[in-house]
Amino acid sequence: MANVIIPIEHQSAPKDVKVTSADIHAAEEWRRQHRRAPSDLASWEKYDTEMDLPADNPLLQAELRQLEQRDRVERRSGDAMIEELLRQHEESEMVSKGQRWEGQQRWQGRENEEMRLVNILHPYSFLRKLQRAGIDARPEESKYARLWLNSWSKLGRIGVNAWIYKHGRMVAETVTSLQYPYSPEFSIMRFNQYNVPTNERYRGWRTTLLALITADVLTEGEADRAFGPCLGIAGEFYRQQLFNHRRFTLGLDRF
């Protein structure tokens, strides 16, 4: 097998590696001085050495310089890319810190999710519990009902409507929503790659109750009568929000 040697003037190299006329003349002179005569060895005896070039070959030296230069350029480029990625990550981390919730770990982890995915209810079951507590809750709109459901669902939610006192009169308004077709007792949150909460993966019916209480559609006593008190670790956030609502209602957090 004959050696295939691309002349150095036709080889590619980084722009800052200069191929001089002296390199070209040295390569031509080396080829004339080291022109090989046909070998007497059999092909299987010269296989391992037929592609070898002496270390003083100008072509080999020029190629080595090119490879070293290319390696330095690629290393500098790689280091710069890594530094830029680290800088972007640090900036994103600083921004996302201000968007995280205090105590958000209560929604994270398998154990926390499992303790929230309990007491699954269909929206009609949610209404029946309210009805048994003496609250006029219906599946369809009525001017006599205190609250009712939308006739349609969207993106896994069904709206909960109620009569709200607004601008001096009572108006029908969508106050909150329930997970459809079934909802757990407590909400499960989604978090993005920066550990920032984004939205609810599942809306818990306790979250719906909380929205109805803070909108003055239901009282805390009516919610407890229909669904019982909210106990346990999973209910800590619900109880905390009710406590804040009581303080606000009493005017303790207005100053």
N, C-alpha and C positions, 0 to 999 in steps of 0.2 A: 504494500500500500504506500503510495507516494504521499509525502507531507504536503498539506495545503497551507500555504502561507499567504495571507492577504497583505499586500504592500502597506507599509505604515502610513503612506500619504492618503490611503483610502480607508483607513480605520477611523471610527468615531471616537471622540474623547471630549471631556468637559472643556468648556471654552477657555478656562484659565490654564490648561495644559498646552503648551506651545510645542509643536513639532517643527524642528528646525531643519534646514537643508543639510546641516551636518549629520543629523540623525539619518536622513535618507541616504546620503552618500556612504555613511558608515555601514548601513544595512546592506547596500549593494556590494560594497567591498567585502563584507563578511560572507555574503552568498557566493562570491567568486572564489574566495579562499577556502571555503568549506563545502564546495560542491561535492556531493557524495558519489562515489563510484558504486556500481551495482554490487550488492552484497552477495557473498558466496553462501551465506547462511540460508537454511530453509525458512519458509514463511512462519512456521510454528515456533522456530527458535528465536526469531527477531521480533515477535509480536509485542512483547512488553517494552521494547526499547525504541521501536521505530518512530515514535512520536516525540522522543526526548530531544531537547535542545540544550546545548551547553550554556552555562550560566553567563558567559561573556558575549552571548548573542545580542547585538544591539536591538533587534526586534523584541526579544524577550525583555530586555531592560526597559524599553519604551512602554511595552504593554504593562509591565509592573508599575511604572510611574503613573500610567493612566488609571489602573485599578486602585492604587493608593489614593490618588486624588479623588476619584469617584466615591471611594469609601468615606473619605473625610467630608465630602459634600453631603452624602446621604446621612451621615451621623449628625452633622449640624442641622440638617432639615428635620430629622427625627427628633432631636432634642428640642428644637423650637416648637414642633407640633405638640410634644408632651407638655412643655411649659405653658402653651396656650390652652390646652385642655384643662390643666390644673388650675389656671387662672379663671377660666369660665366656671369650673366646678365650685371654686371658692366664692365667686360672685353669686352664683345660684344659691349656694348654701346660706350666704348672708341675707339674701332677699327672702328665702323660704322660712328662715327662723321667725320673722315677723308675722308669717301667715299660719304658723302652727297654733293649735289650741292648747291651752293649759290643761293638763290631765288627759290629753288625747289617747294616752296608752290604754285607757279603759276600753277602747274600741278595738284594740289591736291584739293579735295573737289568737290562736285557736281556742284556748280556754275561754277568753273573753267573748268570742263570737258564739261559742256553744251555749254559754249561760244566757245569751240574749235570744237565741233561736228557740224560744219556748212559747207555750200557750197560743198556738197558731189559731187564727180566727179568719173566717170569711167575712166580708163586709156586712152581709145580712145577719151573721151571728153577732157582730159588733152592735148593730141596730137593735137586735132582740134583747141584748143585755141592758141597753139604755131604756127600752120599753118596759122591761120588768122593774126598773127603778122609777117608773112613773114619768118618764120623759117621752114626749111625742116625737119620735124619730121614725121616719118613713123612707122606703126605698125610692119614692117618687116625689116630685115637688107638690107642695100643698101650702096654701096660705095659712093653714092652722098649725102645721108642723113647726117644731122648733128647729129641726135640722133634717136634711134629706140628702140622698145620693144623686149624682149625675146619672143620666140614662146611658152613658157611654164611658168607656175607659180609654186611656192613652198612655203608652209607654209604661205599662204595668202599674198605673195609678188610676183611681177613681175619685173624683172630686166629692168633697163633703160641703154642702151648702147650708146656709142659715140666714135668719133674719137679723140684720145688723142695724143698729141705730146710727145713722150717718147724715150729717148736714140737716138735722132737725126732723128726720123722718126714717121710717124703717124700710130698708132695701134688702133684696135677696142678693147674697154674695157668696162666692166660693171661698171658704175660710181656710181649708186645708185639704188633705187627701189621705186616702188609705191605700196600702199596697193591694194590688188586685192580681190574681183572685184570692190570695191568702197573705196574711201579714203576721210576723212574729210579734211578741210583746214589745221588744225593744229594737231600735234601729241598728243597722250594721253599716259602717261607713267605708268609703273608698279612700285610699291614699295614693298620691302620685309618687314618682321616683325620688322626690325630695322630701318625702314623709310629711307632705301637706295634705290635710283632708280636703277632698274635692266635692263629693256629694254622697247621698245615701245609696248603698247597694240594695238594701231592703228598708222600707219604712215601717217602723214598729207602731202598733196601734196606741201605745203609750205616748208616742210623739204626736199622734193625731189628737189624743185627749188633751195633751198639754197646750196645743194650739187652740183648741176649743175653749179651754179654761181661760187662757190669757186674752182671748177675744171676747170674753164675757158671754159666751154662748152657754156654757155649763159652769157650775160651781165645783169647787174641789170636793165638797161633800157629796154632790150628785155623782161625780166620777167614782168616788170611793164606794158609794152605795151600789153602783152598777158593776164595778169591776174589782172591788176590794182594794185595800191599801197596797201601795207599791213597796215591797220589802226586798231585802237582799242587796248584794253588791251591785248587781246589774241595774237596780233602780236608783242608785245614788244620784246620778245626773238628773233624773226626773224629779226627785225630792228637792234637790238643790235649786232647780228652776222654779218649782212651786214656792219655795221659801223666798226667792228673789221677787216673785210676783206678789206675794203677800206684803213684803216690805214696800214695794212700789205702790200698791193699792192703798196702803196706810200712809203714804207720803213720806216714808222714812228715807227713801233714796232720791228725793227730788232736790236736795240742797247739798 
